[in-house]
Amino acid sequence: MLIKAQVEAAFSSPRLVAYFLFGTATLLILSDLVGKRTRQVEEMTWWDALWIGLFQAISVFPGISRSGATITGG
């Protein structure tokens, strides 16, 4: 509800959608290059779950993939 106006404005701007698509691709590339750590599910903390959830929350903007945001956050 705090960013409702910004989200609605983003849906009316094709240029902004393109930027978000590019941003998603950039984040996925960076997470692949930097995030080579492996952990087991049992080692996951509440902070990790919150972090992934915050990345999922930004996917309300058009052009940001929810699965891409989850992969990046993880």
PQR file with spaces between the fields and no chain letter, atoms N, CA, C, O and H, PARSE charges and radii, in Angstrom:
ATOM       1  N    MET     1       0.820   -1.193    0.000 -0.4000 1.5000
ATOM       2  CA   MET     1       0.000    0.000    0.000 -0.0000 2.0000
ATOM       3  C    MET     1       0.868    1.262    0.000  0.5500 1.7000
ATOM       4  O    MET     1       0.446    2.308   -0.494 -0.5500 1.4000
ATOM       5  N    LEU     2       2.072    1.164    0.550 -0.4000 1.5000
ATOM       6  CA   LEU     2       2.937    2.343    0.625 -0.0000 2.0000
ATOM       7  C    LEU     2       3.457    2.771   -0.745  0.5500 1.7000
ATOM       8  O    LEU     2       3.727    3.952   -0.963 -0.5500 1.4000
ATOM       9  H    LEU     2       2.415    0.314    0.951  0.4000 1.0000
ATOM      10  N    ILE     3       3.598    1.828   -1.659 -0.4000 1.5000
ATOM      11  CA   ILE     3       4.159    2.158   -2.973 -0.0000 2.0000
ATOM      12  C    ILE     3       3.148    1.932   -4.093  0.5500 1.7000
ATOM      13  O    ILE     3       3.536    1.713   -5.241 -0.5500 1.4000
ATOM      14  H    ILE     3       3.379    0.869   -1.482  0.4000 1.0000
ATOM      15  N    LYS     4       1.870    1.981   -3.775 -0.4000 1.5000
ATOM      16  CA   LYS     4       0.818    1.701   -4.760 -0.0000 2.0000
ATOM      17  C    LYS     4       0.910    2.632   -5.964  0.5500 1.7000
ATOM      18  O    LYS     4       0.802    2.174   -7.101 -0.5500 1.4000
ATOM      19  H    LYS     4       1.555    2.159   -2.843  0.4000 1.0000
ATOM      20  N    ALA     5       1.105    3.914   -5.738 -0.4000 1.5000
ATOM      21  CA   ALA     5       1.169    4.877   -6.843 -0.0000 2.0000
ATOM      22  C    ALA     5       2.361    4.600   -7.762  0.5500 1.7000
ATOM      23  O    ALA     5       2.249    4.718   -8.982 -0.5500 1.4000
ATOM      24  H    ALA     5       1.192    4.286   -4.814  0.4000 1.0000
ATOM      25  N    GLN     6       3.490    4.235   -7.179 -0.4000 1.5000
ATOM      26  CA   GLN     6       4.680    3.957   -7.983 -0.0000 2.0000
ATOM      27  C    GLN     6       4.492    2.694   -8.824  0.5500 1.7000
ATOM      28  O    GLN     6       4.920    2.639   -9.977 -0.5500 1.4000
ATOM      29  H    GLN     6       3.581    4.140   -6.187  0.4000 1.0000
ATOM      30  N    VAL     7       3.854    1.688   -8.243 -0.4000 1.5000
ATOM      31  CA   VAL     7       3.624    0.450   -8.992 -0.0000 2.0000
ATOM      32  C    VAL     7       2.655    0.700  -10.140  0.5500 1.7000
ATOM      33  O    VAL     7       2.885    0.238  -11.257 -0.5500 1.4000
ATOM      34  H    VAL     7       3.506    1.733   -7.306  0.4000 1.0000
ATOM      35  N    GLU     8       1.578    1.425   -9.875 -0.4000 1.5000
ATOM      36  CA   GLU     8       0.613    1.721  -10.939 -0.0000 2.0000
ATOM      37  C    GLU     8       1.237    2.562  -12.038  0.5500 1.7000
ATOM      38  O    GLU     8       0.941    2.353  -13.214 -0.5500 1.4000
ATOM      39  H    GLU     8       1.391    1.801   -8.968  0.4000 1.0000
ATOM      40  N    ALA     9       2.088    3.500  -11.683 -0.4000 1.5000
ATOM      41  CA   ALA     9       2.767    4.324  -12.696 -0.0000 2.0000
ATOM      42  C    ALA     9       3.718    3.484  -13.533  0.5500 1.7000
ATOM      43  O    ALA     9       3.882    3.736  -14.727 -0.5500 1.4000
ATOM      44  H    ALA     9       2.329    3.669  -10.728  0.4000 1.0000
ATOM      45  N    ALA    10       4.346    2.487  -12.918 -0.4000 1.5000
ATOM      46  CA   ALA    10       5.290    1.639  -13.648 -0.0000 2.0000
ATOM      47  C    ALA    10       4.586    0.823  -14.724  0.5500 1.7000
ATOM      48  O    ALA    10       5.187    0.530  -15.758 -0.5500 1.4000
ATOM      49  H    ALA    10       4.213    2.282  -11.948  0.4000 1.0000
ATOM      50  N    PHE    11       3.329    0.450  -14.507 -0.4000 1.5000
ATOM      51  CA   PHE    11       2.601   -0.332  -15.501 -0.0000 2.0000
ATOM      52  C    PHE    11       2.249    0.476  -16.743  0.5500 1.7000
ATOM      53  O    PHE    11       1.944   -0.099  -17.788 -0.5500 1.4000
ATOM      54  H    PHE    11       2.841    0.688  -13.667  0.4000 1.0000
ATOM      55  N    SER    12       2.286    1.778  -16.642 -0.4000 1.5000
ATOM      56  CA   SER    12       1.944    2.614  -17.798 -0.0000 2.0000
ATOM      57  C    SER    12       3.165    3.116  -18.555  0.5500 1.7000
ATOM      58  O    SER    12       3.027    3.908  -19.487 -0.5500 1.4000
ATOM      59  H    SER    12       2.534    2.244  -15.792  0.4000 1.0000
ATOM      60  N    SER    13       4.339    2.678  -18.178 -0.4000 1.5000
ATOM      61  CA   SER    13       5.563    3.151  -18.814 -0.0000 2.0000
ATOM      62  C    SER    13       6.332    1.982  -19.436  0.5500 1.7000
ATOM      63  O    SER    13       6.989    1.229  -18.716 -0.5500 1.4000
ATOM      64  H    SER    13       4.451    2.034  -17.420  0.4000 1.0000
ATOM      65  N    PRO    14       6.261    1.818  -20.757 -0.5600 1.5000
ATOM      66  CA   PRO    14       7.010    0.740  -21.405  0.2800 2.0000
ATOM      67  C    PRO    14       8.524    0.869  -21.195  0.5500 1.7000
ATOM      68  O    PRO    14       9.235   -0.132  -21.107 -0.5500 1.4000
ATOM      69  N    ARG    15       8.992    2.084  -21.118 -0.4000 1.5000
ATOM      70  CA   ARG    15      10.425    2.297  -20.912 -0.0000 2.0000
ATOM      71  C    ARG    15      10.850    1.775  -19.534  0.5500 1.7000
ATOM      72  O    ARG    15      11.905    1.157  -19.392 -0.5500 1.4000
ATOM      73  H    ARG    15       8.415    2.898  -21.189  0.4000 1.0000
ATOM      74  N    LEU    16      10.025    2.029  -18.536 -0.4000 1.5000
ATOM      75  CA   LEU    16      10.327    1.564  -17.186 -0.0000 2.0000
ATOM      76  C    LEU    16      10.288    0.033  -17.114  0.5500 1.7000
ATOM      77  O    LEU    16      11.100   -0.581  -16.422 -0.5500 1.4000
ATOM      78  H    LEU    16       9.168    2.531  -18.650  0.4000 1.0000
ATOM      79  N    VAL    17       9.352   -0.568  -17.821 -0.4000 1.5000
ATOM      80  CA   VAL    17       9.289   -2.033  -17.877 -0.0000 2.0000
ATOM      81  C    VAL    17      10.576   -2.581  -18.496  0.5500 1.7000
ATOM      82  O    VAL    17      11.120   -3.575  -18.015 -0.5500 1.4000
ATOM      83  H    VAL    17       8.692   -0.069  -18.382  0.4000 1.0000
ATOM      84  N    ALA    18      11.056   -1.950  -19.541 -0.4000 1.5000
ATOM      85  CA   ALA    18      12.305   -2.379  -20.166 -0.0000 2.0000
ATOM      86  C    ALA    18      13.473   -2.257  -19.194  0.5500 1.7000
ATOM      87  O    ALA    18      14.324   -3.145  -19.148 -0.5500 1.4000
ATOM      88  H    ALA    18      10.614   -1.143  -19.932  0.4000 1.0000
ATOM      89  N    TYR    19      13.531   -1.194  -18.429 -0.4000 1.5000
ATOM      90  CA   TYR    19      14.590   -1.033  -17.430 -0.0000 2.0000
ATOM      91  C    TYR    19      14.518   -2.130  -16.373  0.5500 1.7000
ATOM      92  O    TYR    19      15.543   -2.672  -15.958 -0.5500 1.4000
ATOM      93  H    TYR    19      12.840   -0.473  -18.467  0.4000 1.0000
ATOM      94  N    PHE    20      13.304   -2.450  -15.943 -0.4000 1.5000
ATOM      95  CA   PHE    20      13.152   -3.512  -14.948 -0.0000 2.0000
ATOM      96  C    PHE    20      13.571   -4.871  -15.517  0.5500 1.7000
ATOM      97  O    PHE    20      14.178   -5.673  -14.807 -0.5500 1.4000
ATOM      98  H    PHE    20      12.471   -2.010  -16.280  0.4000 1.0000
ATOM      99  N    LEU    21      13.259   -5.138  -16.777 -0.4000 1.5000
ATOM     100  CA   LEU    21      13.706   -6.383  -17.409 -0.0000 2.0000
ATOM     101  C    LEU    21      15.229   -6.449  -17.456  0.5500 1.7000
ATOM     102  O    LEU    21      15.824   -7.486  -17.164 -0.5500 1.4000
ATOM     103  H    LEU    21      12.766   -4.486  -17.354  0.4000 1.0000
ATOM     104  N    PHE    22      15.847   -5.339  -17.825 -0.4000 1.5000
ATOM     105  CA   PHE    22      17.308   -5.275  -17.856 -0.0000 2.0000
ATOM     106  C    PHE    22      17.880   -5.443  -16.450  0.5500 1.7000
ATOM     107  O    PHE    22      18.889   -6.123  -16.265 -0.5500 1.4000
ATOM     108  H    PHE    22      15.364   -4.496  -18.063  0.4000 1.0000
ATOM     109  N    GLY    23      17.238   -4.827  -15.464 -0.4000 1.5000
ATOM     110  CA   GLY    23      17.684   -4.953  -14.082 -0.0000 2.0000
ATOM     111  C    GLY    23      17.584   -6.384  -13.577  0.5500 1.7000
ATOM     112  O    GLY    23      18.473   -6.854  -12.866 -0.5500 1.4000
ATOM     113  H    GLY    23      16.418   -4.274  -15.614  0.4000 1.0000
ATOM     114  N    THR    24      16.511   -7.081  -13.936 -0.4000 1.5000
ATOM     115  CA   THR    24      16.365   -8.482  -13.551 -0.0000 2.0000
ATOM     116  C    THR    24      17.477   -9.329  -14.159  0.5500 1.7000
ATOM     117  O    THR    24      18.067  -10.170  -13.479 -0.5500 1.4000
ATOM     118  H    THR    24      15.789   -6.700  -14.514  0.4000 1.0000
ATOM     119  N    ALA    25      17.761   -9.107  -15.433 -0.4000 1.5000
ATOM     120  CA   ALA    25      18.834   -9.855  -16.091 -0.0000 2.0000
ATOM     121  C    ALA    25      20.180   -9.576  -15.436  0.5500 1.7000
ATOM     122  O    ALA    25      20.986  -10.487  -15.243 -0.5500 1.4000
ATOM     123  H    ALA    25      17.282   -8.425  -15.985  0.4000 1.0000
ATOM     124  N    THR    26      20.418   -8.321  -15.099 -0.4000 1.5000
ATOM     125  CA   THR    26      21.676   -7.949  -14.450 -0.0000 2.0000
ATOM     126  C    THR    26      21.805   -8.621  -13.085  0.5500 1.7000
ATOM     127  O    THR    26      22.865   -9.146  -12.747 -0.5500 1.4000
ATOM     128  H    THR    26      19.764   -7.581  -15.256  0.4000 1.0000
ATOM     129  N    LEU    27      20.727   -8.603  -12.302 -0.4000 1.5000
ATOM     130  CA   LEU    27      20.767   -9.248  -10.985 -0.0000 2.0000
ATOM     131  C    LEU    27      20.984  -10.752  -11.093  0.5500 1.7000
ATOM     132  O    LEU    27      21.708  -11.329  -10.281 -0.5500 1.4000
ATOM     133  H    LEU    27      19.865   -8.176  -12.576  0.4000 1.0000
ATOM     134  N    LEU    28      20.373  -11.391  -12.075 -0.4000 1.5000
ATOM     135  CA   LEU    28      20.566  -12.826  -12.250 -0.0000 2.0000
ATOM     136  C    LEU    28      22.009  -13.149  -12.638  0.5500 1.7000
ATOM     137  O    LEU    28      22.577  -14.129  -12.155 -0.5500 1.4000
ATOM     138  H    LEU    28      19.785  -10.922  -12.734  0.4000 1.0000
ATOM     139  N    ILE    29      22.596  -12.337  -13.498 -0.4000 1.5000
ATOM     140  CA   ILE    29      23.993  -12.549  -13.887 -0.0000 2.0000
ATOM     141  C    ILE    29      24.913  -12.347  -12.687  0.5500 1.7000
ATOM     142  O    ILE    29      25.817  -13.148  -12.451 -0.5500 1.4000
ATOM     143  H    ILE    29      22.134  -11.541  -13.890  0.4000 1.0000
ATOM     144  N    LEU    30      24.681  -11.272  -11.929 -0.4000 1.5000
ATOM     145  CA   LEU    30      25.510  -11.014  -10.752 -0.0000 2.0000
ATOM     146  C    LEU    30      25.370  -12.112   -9.709  0.5500 1.7000
ATOM     147  O    LEU    30      26.361  -12.529   -9.109 -0.5500 1.4000
ATOM     148  H    LEU    30      23.946  -10.622  -12.121  0.4000 1.0000
ATOM     149  N    SER    31      24.147  -12.582   -9.489 -0.4000 1.5000
ATOM     150  CA   SER    31      23.965  -13.642   -8.493 -0.0000 2.0000
ATOM     151  C    SER    31      24.634  -14.931   -8.937  0.5500 1.7000
ATOM     152  O    SER    31      25.103  -15.701   -8.099 -0.5500 1.4000
ATOM     153  H    SER    31      23.343  -12.243   -9.977  0.4000 1.0000
ATOM     154  N    ASP    32      24.685  -15.175  -10.225 -0.4000 1.5000
ATOM     155  CA   ASP    32      25.363  -16.368  -10.720 -0.0000 2.0000
ATOM     156  C    ASP    32      26.872  -16.246  -10.557  0.5500 1.7000
ATOM     157  O    ASP    32      27.540  -17.221  -10.213 -0.5500 1.4000
ATOM     158  H    ASP    32      24.304  -14.550  -10.906  0.4000 1.0000
ATOM     159  N    LEU    33      27.409  -15.067  -10.799 -0.4000 1.5000
ATOM     160  CA   LEU    33      28.855  -14.874  -10.697 -0.0000 2.0000
ATOM     161  C    LEU    33      29.337  -14.821   -9.248  0.5500 1.7000
ATOM     162  O    LEU    33      30.401  -15.348   -8.925 -0.5500 1.4000
ATOM     163  H    LEU    33      26.867  -14.275  -11.079  0.4000 1.0000
ATOM     164  N    VAL    34      28.561  -14.191   -8.386 -0.4000 1.5000
ATOM     165  CA   VAL    34      28.999  -13.954   -7.009 -0.0000 2.0000
ATOM     166  C    VAL    34      28.536  -15.053   -6.061  0.5500 1.7000
ATOM     167  O    VAL    34      29.287  -15.450   -5.170 -0.5500 1.4000
ATOM     168  H    VAL    34      27.696  -13.762   -8.649  0.4000 1.0000
ATOM     169  N    GLY    35      27.336  -15.541   -6.233 -0.4000 1.5000
ATOM     170  CA   GLY    35      26.724  -16.436   -5.253 -0.0000 2.0000
ATOM     171  C    GLY    35      26.999  -17.897   -5.479  0.5500 1.7000
ATOM     172  O    GLY    35      26.060  -18.653   -5.730 -0.5500 1.4000
ATOM     173  H    GLY    35      26.727  -15.218   -6.956  0.4000 1.0000
ATOM     174  N    LYS    36      28.215  -18.325   -5.403 -0.4000 1.5000
ATOM     175  CA   LYS    36      28.553  -19.733   -5.619 -0.0000 2.0000
ATOM     176  C    LYS    36      28.556  -20.540   -4.325  0.5500 1.7000
ATOM     177  O    LYS    36      29.108  -21.640   -4.286 -0.5500 1.4000
ATOM     178  H    LYS    36      28.977  -17.711   -5.199  0.4000 1.0000
ATOM     179  N    ARG    37      27.957  -20.017   -3.288 -0.4000 1.5000
ATOM     180  CA   ARG    37      27.910  -20.739   -2.011 -0.0000 2.0000
ATOM     181  C    ARG    37      26.825  -21.803   -2.056  0.5500 1.7000
ATOM     182  O    ARG    37      25.789  -21.632   -2.698 -0.5500 1.4000
ATOM     183  H    ARG    37      27.509  -19.124   -3.320  0.4000 1.0000
ATOM     184  N    THR    38      27.081  -22.891   -1.369 -0.4000 1.5000
ATOM     185  CA   THR    38      26.070  -23.937   -1.274 -0.0000 2.0000
ATOM     186  C    THR    38      25.787  -24.188    0.201  0.5500 1.7000
ATOM     187  O    THR    38      26.698  -24.339    1.015 -0.5500 1.4000
ATOM     188  H    THR    38      27.923  -23.030   -0.847  0.4000 1.0000
ATOM     189  N    ARG    39      24.513  -24.228    0.517 -0.4000 1.5000
ATOM     190  CA   ARG    39      24.070  -24.514    1.876 -0.0000 2.0000
ATOM     191  C    ARG    39      22.887  -25.455    1.805  0.5500 1.7000
ATOM     192  O    ARG    39      22.186  -25.529    0.796 -0.5500 1.4000
ATOM     193  H    ARG    39      23.773  -24.106   -0.144  0.4000 1.0000
ATOM     194  N    GLN    40      22.685  -26.153    2.868 -0.4000 1.5000
ATOM     195  CA   GLN    40      21.557  -27.063    2.974 -0.0000 2.0000
ATOM     196  C    GLN    40      20.345  -26.297    3.494  0.5500 1.7000
ATOM     197  O    GLN    40      20.483  -25.256    4.136 -0.5500 1.4000
ATOM     198  H    GLN    40      23.254  -26.092    3.688  0.4000 1.0000
ATOM     199  N    VAL    41      19.167  -26.820    3.211 -0.4000 1.5000
ATOM     200  CA   VAL    41      17.928  -26.181    3.656 -0.0000 2.0000
ATOM     201  C    VAL    41      17.896  -26.092    5.178  0.5500 1.7000
ATOM     202  O    VAL    41      17.375  -25.121    5.727 -0.5500 1.4000
ATOM     203  H    VAL    41      19.055  -27.666    2.689  0.4000 1.0000
ATOM     204  N    GLU    42      18.432  -27.068    5.849 -0.4000 1.5000
ATOM     205  CA   GLU    42      18.443  -27.077    7.310 -0.0000 2.0000
ATOM     206  C    GLU    42      19.240  -25.912    7.893  0.5500 1.7000
ATOM     207  O    GLU    42      19.005  -25.520    9.036 -0.5500 1.4000
ATOM     208  H    GLU    42      18.856  -27.856    5.402  0.4000 1.0000
ATOM     209  N    GLU    43      20.173  -25.357    7.132 -0.4000 1.5000
ATOM     210  CA   GLU    43      21.012  -24.256    7.593 -0.0000 2.0000
ATOM     211  C    GLU    43      20.370  -22.891    7.379  0.5500 1.7000
ATOM     212  O    GLU    43      20.931  -21.872    7.780 -0.5500 1.4000
ATOM     213  H    GLU    43      20.363  -25.675    6.204  0.4000 1.0000
ATOM     214  N    MET    44      19.216  -22.865    6.760 -0.4000 1.5000
ATOM     215  CA   MET    44      18.545  -21.608    6.459 -0.0000 2.0000
ATOM     216  C    MET    44      17.988  -20.975    7.736  0.5500 1.7000
ATOM     217  O    MET    44      17.400  -21.664    8.570 -0.5500 1.4000
ATOM     218  H    MET    44      18.760  -23.694    6.434  0.4000 1.0000
ATOM     219  N    THR    45      18.175  -19.668    7.882 -0.4000 1.5000
ATOM     220  CA   THR    45      17.707  -18.955    9.065 -0.0000 2.0000
ATOM     221  C    THR    45      16.491  -18.108    8.701  0.5500 1.7000
ATOM     222  O    THR    45      16.119  -18.006    7.533 -0.5500 1.4000
ATOM     223  H    THR    45      18.653  -19.109    7.205  0.4000 1.0000
ATOM     224  N    TRP    46      15.881  -17.505    9.712 -0.4000 1.5000
ATOM     225  CA   TRP    46      14.736  -16.631    9.461 -0.0000 2.0000
ATOM     226  C    TRP    46      15.174  -15.419    8.649  0.5500 1.7000
ATOM     227  O    TRP    46      14.387  -14.888    7.865 -0.5500 1.4000
ATOM     228  H    TRP    46      16.184  -17.587   10.662  0.4000 1.0000
ATOM     229  N    TRP    47      16.403  -14.975    8.822 -0.4000 1.5000
ATOM     230  CA   TRP    47      16.915  -13.829    8.070 -0.0000 2.0000
ATOM     231  C    TRP    47      16.982  -14.161    6.576  0.5500 1.7000
ATOM     232  O    TRP    47      16.640  -13.327    5.737 -0.5500 1.4000
ATOM     233  H    TRP    47      17.042  -15.405    9.459  0.4000 1.0000
ATOM     234  N    ASP    48      17.419  -15.369    6.249 -0.4000 1.5000
ATOM     235  CA   ASP    48      17.466  -15.808    4.850 -0.0000 2.0000
ATOM     236  C    ASP    48      16.070  -15.808    4.230  0.5500 1.7000
ATOM     237  O    ASP    48      15.884  -15.355    3.101 -0.5500 1.4000
ATOM     238  H    ASP    48      17.697  -16.046    6.930  0.4000 1.0000
ATOM     239  N    ALA    49      15.094  -16.319    4.978 -0.4000 1.5000
ATOM     240  CA   ALA    49      13.716  -16.355    4.484 -0.0000 2.0000
ATOM     241  C    ALA    49      13.156  -14.953    4.294  0.5500 1.7000
ATOM     242  O    ALA    49      12.453  -14.685    3.320 -0.5500 1.4000
ATOM     243  H    ALA    49      15.245  -16.687    5.895  0.4000 1.0000
ATOM     244  N    LEU    50      13.471  -14.060    5.227 -0.4000 1.5000
ATOM     245  CA   LEU    50      13.025  -12.672    5.097 -0.0000 2.0000
ATOM     246  C    LEU    50      13.654  -12.003    3.888  0.5500 1.7000
ATOM     247  O    LEU    50      12.980  -11.273    3.161 -0.5500 1.4000
ATOM     248  H    LEU    50      14.043  -14.278    6.018  0.4000 1.0000
ATOM     249  N    TRP    51      14.923  -12.242    3.669 -0.4000 1.5000
ATOM     250  CA   TRP    51      15.656  -11.660    2.534 -0.0000 2.0000
ATOM     251  C    TRP    51      15.036  -12.117    1.203  0.5500 1.7000
ATOM     252  O    TRP    51      14.813  -11.308    0.302 -0.5500 1.4000
ATOM     253  H    TRP    51      15.471  -12.834    4.260  0.4000 1.0000
ATOM     254  N    ILE    52      14.764  -13.409    1.098 -0.4000 1.5000
ATOM     255  CA   ILE    52      14.154  -13.941   -0.120 -0.0000 2.0000
ATOM     256  C    ILE    52      12.755  -13.360   -0.304  0.5500 1.7000
ATOM     257  O    ILE    52      12.365  -13.025   -1.422 -0.5500 1.4000
ATOM     258  H    ILE    52      14.945  -14.066    1.829  0.4000 1.0000
ATOM     259  N    GLY    53      12.002  -13.238    0.782 -0.4000 1.5000
ATOM     260  CA   GLY    53      10.666  -12.645    0.717 -0.0000 2.0000
ATOM     261  C    GLY    53      10.691  -11.192    0.272  0.5500 1.7000
ATOM     262  O    GLY    53       9.815  -10.759   -0.476 -0.5500 1.4000
ATOM     263  H    GLY    53      12.319  -13.510    1.691  0.4000 1.0000
ATOM     264  N    LEU    54      11.682  -10.436    0.722 -0.4000 1.5000
ATOM     265  CA   LEU    54      11.811   -9.043    0.284 -0.0000 2.0000
ATOM     266  C    LEU    54      12.108   -8.957   -1.205  0.5500 1.7000
ATOM     267  O    LEU    54      11.593   -8.077   -1.896 -0.5500 1.4000
ATOM     268  H    LEU    54      12.393  -10.788    1.330  0.4000 1.0000
ATOM     269  N    PHE    55      12.934   -9.865   -1.697 -0.4000 1.5000
ATOM     270  CA   PHE    55      13.195   -9.893   -3.137 -0.0000 2.0000
ATOM     271  C    PHE    55      11.935  -10.258   -3.913  0.5500 1.7000
ATOM     272  O    PHE    55      11.701   -9.728   -5.000 -0.5500 1.4000
ATOM     273  H    PHE    55      13.352  -10.580   -1.136  0.4000 1.0000
ATOM     274  N    GLN    56      11.120  -11.161   -3.364 -0.4000 1.5000
ATOM     275  CA   GLN    56       9.859  -11.499   -4.024 -0.0000 2.0000
ATOM     276  C    GLN    56       8.908  -10.304   -4.028  0.5500 1.7000
ATOM     277  O    GLN    56       8.132  -10.130   -4.968 -0.5500 1.4000
ATOM     278  H    GLN    56      11.310  -11.591   -2.481  0.4000 1.0000
ATOM     279  N    ALA    57       8.966   -9.493   -2.997 -0.4000 1.5000
ATOM     280  CA   ALA    57       8.069   -8.339   -2.906 -0.0000 2.0000
ATOM     281  C    ALA    57       8.344   -7.314   -3.994  0.5500 1.7000
ATOM     282  O    ALA    57       7.419   -6.637   -4.440 -0.5500 1.4000
ATOM     283  H    ALA    57       9.596   -9.634   -2.234  0.4000 1.0000
ATOM     284  N    ILE    58       9.595   -7.182   -4.434 -0.4000 1.5000
ATOM     285  CA   ILE    58       9.880   -6.199   -5.483 -0.0000 2.0000
ATOM     286  C    ILE    58       9.358   -6.654   -6.843  0.5500 1.7000
ATOM     287  O    ILE    58       9.339   -5.883   -7.802 -0.5500 1.4000
ATOM     288  H    ILE    58      10.347   -7.732   -4.071  0.4000 1.0000
ATOM     289  N    SER    59       8.932   -7.925   -6.914 -0.4000 1.5000
ATOM     290  CA   SER    59       8.437   -8.422   -8.198 -0.0000 2.0000
ATOM     291  C    SER    59       7.026   -7.943   -8.513  0.5500 1.7000
ATOM     292  O    SER    59       6.449   -8.373   -9.512 -0.5500 1.4000
ATOM     293  H    SER    59       8.947   -8.551   -6.134  0.4000 1.0000
ATOM     294  N    VAL    60       6.454   -7.063   -7.690 -0.4000 1.5000
ATOM     295  CA   VAL    60       5.159   -6.476   -8.036 -0.0000 2.0000
ATOM     296  C    VAL    60       5.315   -5.492   -9.187  0.5500 1.7000
ATOM     297  O    VAL    60       4.337   -5.134   -9.844 -0.5500 1.4000
ATOM     298  H    VAL    60       6.923   -6.713   -6.880  0.4000 1.0000
ATOM     299  N    PHE    61       6.542   -5.060   -9.427 -0.4000 1.5000
ATOM     300  CA   PHE    61       6.786   -4.155  -10.549 -0.0000 2.0000
ATOM     301  C    PHE    61       6.834   -4.942  -11.844  0.5500 1.7000
ATOM     302  O    PHE    61       7.348   -6.060  -11.867 -0.5500 1.4000
ATOM     303  H    PHE    61       7.336   -5.351   -8.893  0.4000 1.0000
ATOM     304  N    PRO    62       6.310   -4.380  -12.920 -0.5600 1.5000
ATOM     305  CA   PRO    62       6.307   -5.098  -14.205  0.2800 2.0000
ATOM     306  C    PRO    62       7.727   -5.258  -14.733  0.5500 1.7000
ATOM     307  O    PRO    62       8.540   -4.336  -14.656 -0.5500 1.4000
ATOM     308  N    GLY    63       8.010   -6.423  -15.263 -0.4000 1.5000
ATOM     309  CA   GLY    63       9.332   -6.680  -15.816 -0.0000 2.0000
ATOM     310  C    GLY    63      10.264   -7.366  -14.839  0.5500 1.7000
ATOM     311  O    GLY    63      11.348   -7.804  -15.227 -0.5500 1.4000
ATOM     312  H    GLY    63       7.350   -7.172  -15.326  0.4000 1.0000
ATOM     313  N    ILE    64       9.869   -7.468  -13.585 -0.4000 1.5000
ATOM     314  CA   ILE    64      10.686   -8.168  -12.604 -0.0000 2.0000
ATOM     315  C    ILE    64      10.060   -9.533  -12.375  0.5500 1.7000
ATOM     316  O    ILE    64       8.925   -9.650  -11.911 -0.5500 1.4000
ATOM     317  H    ILE    64       8.989   -7.112  -13.270  0.4000 1.0000
ATOM     318  N    SER    65      10.815  -10.544  -12.706 -0.4000 1.5000
ATOM     319  CA   SER    65      10.335  -11.913  -12.588 -0.0000 2.0000
ATOM     320  C    SER    65      10.347  -12.351  -11.126  0.5500 1.7000
ATOM     321  O    SER    65      11.340  -12.164  -10.423 -0.5500 1.4000
ATOM     322  H    SER    65      11.736  -10.449  -13.083  0.4000 1.0000
ATOM     323  N    ARG    66       9.239  -12.933  -10.674 -0.4000 1.5000
ATOM     324  CA   ARG    66       9.195  -13.399   -9.287 -0.0000 2.0000
ATOM     325  C    ARG    66      10.179  -14.535   -9.078  0.5500 1.7000
ATOM     326  O    ARG    66      10.848  -14.590   -8.046 -0.5500 1.4000
ATOM     327  H    ARG    66       8.432  -13.085  -11.245  0.4000 1.0000
ATOM     328  N    SER    67      10.277  -15.436  -10.033 -0.4000 1.5000
ATOM     329  CA   SER    67      11.239  -16.532   -9.875 -0.0000 2.0000
ATOM     330  C    SER    67      12.663  -16.011   -9.972  0.5500 1.7000
ATOM     331  O    SER    67      13.544  -16.491   -9.259 -0.5500 1.4000
ATOM     332  H    SER    67       9.733  -15.392  -10.871  0.4000 1.0000
ATOM     333  N    GLY    68      12.903  -15.035  -10.843 -0.4000 1.5000
ATOM     334  CA   GLY    68      14.232  -14.434  -10.926 -0.0000 2.0000
ATOM     335  C    GLY    68      14.607  -13.699   -9.655  0.5500 1.7000
ATOM     336  O    GLY    68      15.755  -13.757   -9.215 -0.5500 1.4000
ATOM     337  H    GLY    68      12.187  -14.645  -11.422  0.4000 1.0000
ATOM     338  N    ALA    69      13.644  -13.007   -9.064 -0.4000 1.5000
ATOM     339  CA   ALA    69      13.902  -12.314   -7.800 -0.0000 2.0000
ATOM     340  C    ALA    69      14.164  -13.305   -6.681  0.5500 1.7000
ATOM     341  O    ALA    69      15.009  -13.058   -5.821 -0.5500 1.4000
ATOM     342  H    ALA    69      12.711  -12.960   -9.422  0.4000 1.0000
ATOM     343  N    THR    70      13.449  -14.428   -6.679 -0.4000 1.5000
ATOM     344  CA   THR    70      13.654  -15.443   -5.650 -0.0000 2.0000
ATOM     345  C    THR    70      15.040  -16.076   -5.788  0.5500 1.7000
ATOM     346  O    THR    70      15.729  -16.290   -4.790 -0.5500 1.4000
ATOM     347  H    THR    70      12.762  -14.629   -7.377  0.4000 1.0000
ATOM     348  N    ILE    71      15.439  -16.370   -7.005 -0.4000 1.5000
ATOM     349  CA   ILE    71      16.763  -16.949   -7.249 -0.0000 2.0000
ATOM     350  C    ILE    71      17.848  -15.963   -6.819  0.5500 1.7000
ATOM     351  O    ILE    71      18.823  -16.349   -6.174 -0.5500 1.4000
ATOM     352  H    ILE    71      14.879  -16.196   -7.815  0.4000 1.0000
ATOM     353  N    THR    72      17.679  -14.711   -7.173 -0.4000 1.5000
ATOM     354  CA   THR    72      18.650  -13.694   -6.793 -0.0000 2.0000
ATOM     355  C    THR    72      18.719  -13.535   -5.286  0.5500 1.7000
ATOM     356  O    THR    72      19.812  -13.459   -4.724 -0.5500 1.4000
ATOM     357  H    THR    72      16.887  -14.398   -7.697  0.4000 1.0000
ATOM     358  N    GLY    73      17.589  -13.485   -4.633 -0.4000 1.5000
ATOM     359  CA   GLY    73      17.566  -13.344   -3.178 -0.0000 2.0000
ATOM     360  C    GLY    73      18.171  -14.550   -2.483  0.5500 1.7000
ATOM     361  O    GLY    73      18.835  -14.410   -1.456 -0.5500 1.4000
ATOM     362  H    GLY    73      16.702  -13.548   -5.090  0.4000 1.0000
ATOM     363  N    GLY    74      17.946  -15.733   -3.038 -0.4000 1.5000
ATOM     364  CA   GLY    74      18.488  -16.948   -2.437 -0.0000 2.0000
ATOM     365  C    GLY    74      19.970  -17.042   -2.642  0.5500 1.7000
ATOM     366  O    GLY    74      20.595  -18.005   -2.199 -0.5500 1.4000
ATOM     367  H    GLY    74      17.407  -15.847   -3.872  0.4000 1.0000
